[in-house]
Amino acid sequence: PRSRAMLWATIKLCCGIAHDHLRRLPGLKVTAITAIQTDMTGLAVRRSPHLPSKIPRYIQQLMGKETATRPEPDGGVSPSPFSSVNLSYIAQGERALQQALSILQQHTSWQAETMLDAGAVVSSAALPGLGKVFQAEVVLAVPVAQLHRELFERMEQTPQWNPTLSQVEVLQHVGTDTLVTHEVTAPSPGNLVGQRDFVSIQHRGRSETAVCLVGTATHVEPLPSQEGCIRAEFRLSCIVLQPLAGDPGCTRFTWLLSMDLKASGWIPVSVLNRVLPQSQTDFVEHLRRHTSATACP
C-alpha cells in the first residue's frame, strides 16, 4: 500500500506540473515519463494487486504518445513497450540534449580557431567533463526541414554524399526520436589518424523554433570494433538547426563537437586539434553541396 501511495503521489505531482512547466522543460518530462514507466513495469512484472488494469488517459496524454500498457487476456498488464534498455537509451539522449543546451546558453569564452573554411566559423573552448569542444557556425541556403531529413531521417544515406564516412547503420529505432547507430569513417589521405568506428545514441529534440540533433557514445552488445578500425567515442555532438530570421529558406547551423578518438600517444595533440575542426568544416561543405544539388526548384 505504501509503495502504491508513493507511486500515485509521484504521478499526481508530475501531472500537476505538466501544464505550466513540462512544455518549457522537456528534460523533466522525459525524466518523469521514464520514472513512471519504470515503476509501472516493475509493478506489472510483480503482478501487484494494486496496479490498475489500464493506465489512466491523463497519463497517456502526459506521455505524449499511446505508450500506455495494454491489458492481457488474464486481466493483468503487459510491460511498457519500452524495455529498460530502451529507456536507458532515451535517457542518455535526453541527458546529452540538456548538456548541449546548457553549453549553448552559457556565456562561454569561445576562442576562434585559425582555420575558417567553407564559410564556417570554428571556435573552441575547454569545458569541464568534456575537454576541448569545437563549435562550428554557418548559414546554409537550405530550409531547416530539408537539413533535418538529411541529418536524422536519412542518416544511413550519409556516405552517399559525405566521403569521410564509409558506413552508417541504424542498429535500432527507439520510439520516434532516438536511434542507436554505428558509423565507420573512410580511410583518410595518408591515414594519419586511422579509421574509426562509433556506436552512438542519436536523439532529436524539437520546438517551434529549432531542431536539435544530439549524439553521444553508448555500448551495444555484441558489436565488436570494425576490422581495421579503432572504436572511438562521441563525448558530445549537437547540431542545432534554426530558420534564419527574415529568411525561412535559410538555416542557421550550429554544431558542438567533442570527441575521443582513442588515439595512440604518438599522435600529437596539436594534430588532433586540427583534425576535429577540419572534419566539421569538411562535413558542412559536403552537406552544403549535397543539399544545394537536391534542393527542390
N, C-alpha and C positions, 0 to 999 in steps of 0.2 A: 504493500500500500504506500509506503513512504517513497519508494522509487517511482511509483506511478504518479504520486503527487508532485514530485520534483520534476518529472518529465513534462507533465502538463503545465506546471508553472513556467518552465522554460519556453514551451510552445506559446503560451499566452504572452510572455514577455516579448518574444520575437514578433508576434503578430501586433502587439501594441506599438512597437517602434517601427513597424514596416511602413506605415503610411507616411510618416514625416521624415524618416531617416534612411531607409534602405535604398531608396532611389538615388540618394546622394552618396551612399557608402556601399558600393556593390560588393566590396570585400566582406563586409559584415553580413550581407545577405547570404553569400556563399558559405561563410562560416556557420551561420545559423542553420541553413539547409543541411549542410554536411552533418552537423551535430544531431539534428532531428532524425535524418535518415539513418544515421548510425545507431541511435538509440532505438528507433523503431525496428530496425533489422535485428538488433540484439534481442529485443523482447519477442519478436516473431520467432526467432530460432529457438528460444527457450519456451515457446508456446505459452506465454504469460496469459493467465485467465483475465487479466485486467486490460489487455490491449483490445481496442475496438476492432471490429471486423473490417472497417473501412475508415481510412484517414479522412477527416472532415474536409469539406470543399474549400474552406478558407485556408487550409494548409496547402492544398493543391495550388491555390492561387498564389500563395506566398512563394512556392517553389517555381512558379512561372511556367511550368510545363506539366503535362499529365504524367507525373512520376510517382503518383500515389500507388501503394501496393494494392494488389487485387486479391479478393477472397479466393481461397482454394475450395475445391468441392467439399471438403470436410468441414468447412466453416472457418478454417484457420486463415492466416495471412501469409502470402508469399513474400519473400525478401524483396528489398528495394531493387529496382532494375540496375542500380549502380553497385557493383561489388566494392568491398573495402579497398581493393587495389585501385579500382577506377576512381573512387572518391579521393584517394591519395593523389592521383594524377591531377584531378581538378584542383585540389588544394595547393599542390605545387605550382600549378599555373597561376592561380589567384595570388599566391604569395609573391611570385615573380612580377605580376602585374602591379601590385601595390608598391613593391620596392621600386620599380621603374617610375611609376607616377610620383613617388616621393622624391626621387632624384630630380625629375624634371621640374618639380615645383619648388625645389630648394634654390637658394641663391648661390649655386656652386661657382667657384672661380675656375672657369674653363680656360685652358691655355691653348692658343692657336698652334696648330701643327704647321710645319713648314710646307707640307705637301697640300696643295689645293688643286684639285683636278676634277674634270667632268662637271664643273660648275658647283661642286660640293665644297662646303666649308667644313673642315675637320678640326676638331679641338679635342682636348683630353683633360682628365682630372684624376687624381688619386683619391679613391673613396674607400672608407673602412669596409672591410669584408669582401671587397671586390678587386682591390688593387687598381690598376690603371684602366680607366673606362674611356672609350673613344666615342665622340658624338659627331655624327655627320648630319649636315643640314643642307637642303636643296629644295628648290621649287621645280616641280615637274609639270609639263604641259599635258597632263593626263588627269581625268576625274578620279576622285577617291574610289568610286565603285570599281573601276577597272583595275586599279592597283590592288585593291582588296582581293579581287578574284584571283589575280595572278600570284599573290604572295601567300594566300591561305587556301582558297578553294581549289586552285590548280597547282598546288605546291609540287606535286610529283612530276609536273612537266617542266620544272625549272631548268634541268640540264639541257633542254632543247634550245634555250636562249642564253644560258649562263655557262660558258665553257669552263669555269673554275670548279664546277660540280660534275661528277660523273654519274651519280645516282642519288635520288631522293625517293624514299619509300615511306608511305604512311603505314605504320605497323598496326595502328588501332585508332578508331574513332571513339571518343568518349563523349557522349552527348553531341551537341551541335557546335560547341566552342572549344573543344580540347582535342588535340591529336598527339599520338606518340609517333615519332618519326626517326628514321635512320638516314643520315646523309653521309655521302662519301665524296671527298674532294678529288679533283682530277690531278694528275701529275703536273707540277709546275715547271716552267723552264729552269733547267739546272737542278731542279728538285732540291733546292737549298734546305727547305724545311721538311719536305717529305709529305706523303699523303696522310690525311687524317680522316677518321670517321667519327660521327657524333650520334649519340642516342639522346633524344630530347623530348621534352614536353613543349608543344606549341599551343598557346592559349590565346583566345580572342576576347577582347573587351570592346564593347560598342556603346556609343552615346549619340545624341543628336548632332554633335559637332565633331566627332573624331572616331577613328578606329585605331585600336591599339593591338598590336600583334607581338606577343612576348614569347621568348624561348628560354628554357633552362634545362640543364643536364638532368637526366634520370637514369634509372637502371632497369633493364628488362632481361629476364632470364627465359630461355637461354639465347643469348645473342653475342657470340664471340666477335672479336675485332675482325674487320675485313682483312683478308690476307694481304700483306704488304703495307698495311695501314697501322697507325698508332691511334688508339682511342683517346680523343681529346674531349674537352667539355666546354659548353657554353656556361659561363657563370651567370651571364645575363645578356639577353638580346631583346631589344624593344624597338619596334618600328611604329611610329605614330603618324597617321595619315589625317590631315585636316584640309578641308577646302580652303583655297586662298581667298581671303577677304576681297569681295568685289568681283571675283572670277571663279565661279564654282567648277569651271572646266580645268582648273589647275589645282595642284595639291602641294601643300607644304609637307615635306617628307623629313622626319627627324628619326635618327637611328642611334640608339645607345648600344654599345657592344663591349662586353668584357669576356675574354676567352682564355682558357688554359689550354695551350697547345701541347702540353706534356712534352716539351722539347728537352732534348738531352743537353747536358751542361756545355757542350762545345759551341752551341749557337748563342752568340752574344745577345744580351737584352736589347741592345740598340737595333739589331736586325729584326727581332720580334716586334719591336715597337714601330718598325716601318711596315712589317707585313700586314698587321691588322688594319691600320687606316688605309693602306693600299687596297686591301681586299674590299673595304667599304666603298671606296671610290670606283673600283672596277665593277662591283655589283651594281651600283647606282647607274653607271654608264651603260652596262648591258641591259638593265631594266628600262632605262630611258629609250634606248634604241628599239627594244622589243615592243614596248607599249606604243611607241610612235608608229611603228610599222603595222601594228594590228589595230590601230585606232579606227573607229567607225567613221566613214566620210560624213 
